[in-house]
């Protein structure tokens, strides 16, 4: 099975449809519908790559990113947001986001970012 | 609070607050719409993936499904473009004065005003520059003035045709040329100025934003010129 990817989005239907598409392509995909749930899954070791929405009730995506980078810096985070400005993108990258994409994004573009993240993980591991 | 000590906000401040409120709600709605489009896109994509996996399995309605999937994808793309442009428009009220690219304003205006033009059987087109053409203006008011001009002109294009807005970075100050294809420009402009009260509003708005205009001759056309910055006499609200 492919690398563990965690999709973090409070839109349940989006997270599940996207996860299903990733599974069809050989990835192990999990979903989390809140920042708190995402951090719990990361702590369990079930995520190497995270696809993260920014605007969520409770803990927002930037706070999730900050905490993940603090406790699990090896996890690569791809921000996928419907909101984003260039300033948001610059800030996200400055606190450790691997990539920043705007919703709705083509799955091909997301997979390209995932492949690059996988390559980085492999290099970090070796 | 004592009623006679209560401060009454000047009308202009109330209107500014109303506009800021509208912009805030509009920006929130476009964010929600993008989420909806993302769900439709992924669900549609999942159907395409599953159909793709069953390529060898005979399925009578395969072509119809693929056509519908293609149409959904195209409409999601169209919806994304519209919501992105509208989001940009909604954020235009965030700052009374901002540094903006005229190309972006024109692209946004054309997308959002295309429907008004279509209702008059006029195709709205834009020609932008490769490089940014930066202005310091109130982006919302500039867009409002452009949309007003478009509405009035298209209403005067009784034969239909197309209206092209071309960004001119080669001019100093930079400008926007309007070309009327399918109609004699002089006729359109004469009718716009004499028949439509909205033209007066356009003139007022244009003046507030330090925009001046000229008729293009011969053949008729229209040019709008933008000051790079507002002149000192103009005060942003």
Interface residues (C-beta under 8 A of the other chain):
Chain A: X11 X13 X14 X17 X18 X20 X21 X24 X55 X82 X83 X103 X104 X105 X107
Chain B: X31 X34 X35 X37 X38 X39 X40 X41 X42 X43 X45 X46 X49 X50 X53 X76 X80
